Amino acid sequence: MTRSVQALAYARPSALESSQTGRLLGLETSGGLTPRGAEPHPRFFSGFLTSPGIAARGLLAVADVASTRYYQRTLTSSLDPVVTGNGDRLRFESFSGCCGVYARLDVLQDGLDGARTGHGTTNVDVNNPLREALSRIAGDDPLHLRVGPDEMAVTTLDGPVVEKKVPLPDRWLRGFAEAQVVSAGFDLRAELPAAEAVRFLRSLPRSSGNASRGARWVVPAGKTLRPTIRPVAGAVCLPGPERLVALQRVLRHATSLRVYGPVADAAATASAWEVVLPGMRLTLTLSPDASRGFSGEGGVLDALATDDAAADAELVSVLLAWDPRIDTADLAEQSGLTVERVRAALTRLGTAGRVGYDLADAAYFHRELPYDADRAERHNPRLVAARQLAGSGSVVLDGDVATVISGERRYQVREQDGMLSCTCQWWADYRGRRGPCKHALAVRMVRRGAPVAGGVR
């Protein structure tokens, strides 16, 4: 697995402190991007949380996911959560060490009481002493939240005093991108009221075992969800139900549970589980299998393989303004592109961590992950292999059929109704459910005249 080291530098550790005016939760920030450009310690918010106890538990749930491997559990480093200020809300995001669970806590305008939220994205320090302090918060005594250094510290910082160096696998970044692409294809499939939400989630296993192996499905039945052993009409996949354990932290405060997913077929699929809280939403998105991370799903490959999407993404990126909801029709009008090309450009921007997807709003939002923008493309095995095939003259086009020579084998790639099928084992196994194979990608590149730098001739 390809890794690099992510260096996070904080002015001081995040802490929960008491003073004569009440408690202060100070979340320290590492380098990030804002409308003013790159800043070493950006400042996004200073004000009160309207439901401090619930917010503390939601933040702990996001931190739980960041520090957990749900498959082949081993000790692993935890990357601090990412926070984005979108003007009217704060979004806290994390990804599990096994790349199979994406978590996000959205603290909405109703959950914040203070000055207008700033714009930008950074990492926030969530250390063990802070986690212990957050777990002790009870009741709704006033709690002041500061995201970023206080105004006096901004002018007196002499440099970072806290440094963390965390291994950052390339598949972690690819998974972050794939989770957004997968979510964009979900629909709201069920909504449970508070009592039924609590009952259902508490009935799920909290650890893996024989009872939770393989995919499960649930079917909306009145105000609840009924388990089923196969994907019948209307069913939603629940892969690895024990991976929803982080939701237990906020269950007693839930007002409803929303379930999102694609139309069920015979195969396991990803799904998203959103607990609605007073002024907040906590969402966990699960990969199709506990043993299978989002990084190999391949949903972004078509967008990465087109030359148009690269140029379109550069244009669209200039128009982004830290919007909490990106209006694709508005972007199309501003850019002069079609809505379809804008969506492809947003997918490509997602591979660089520059957009996420909010299921409740059914819209992308702008953020800038503080990682190398080209890594997901550079180290995607299928994309790299496809560029080599396209650049080495291994693709022979003949109408709707193409022949791809790979090693000593020949594969037939056929196009029908815009879908490319292949005679390779990948297509036989997944039938397009995990994105195109390298042979289909190579054919697309050649047909579109996409650049194939790095190809072998």
Secondary structure, DSSP 8 states (H G I E B T S, - for coil): --EEEEEEEESS--EEEEETTEEEEEE-B-SEEETTEEESS---EEEEESSHHHHHHHHHHHHHHHT--SSS---------EEEEESS-EEEEEE-TTS-EEEEEEE-GGGEEES---EEEEEB---HHHHHHHHT--TT--EEEEES--HHHHHH--S-SEEEEEEEEHHHHHHHHHHHHHHTT-EEEEEEEHHHHHHHHHTS-SS-SGGG-SEEEEEEETTEEEEESS--TT-EEEESGGGGGGGGGGGGG-SEEEEEE----SS---EEEEEEETTEEEEEEE-SBTTB-GGGS-TTHHHHT-HHHHHHHHHHHHH----SSB-HHHHHHHHT--HHHHHHHHHHHHHTT-EEEETTTTEEEE---SS-TTHHHHT-HHHHHHHHHHHTT-EEEETTEEEEEETTEEEEEEEETTEEEESSHHHHHHTTTT---HHHHHHHHHHHT---TT---
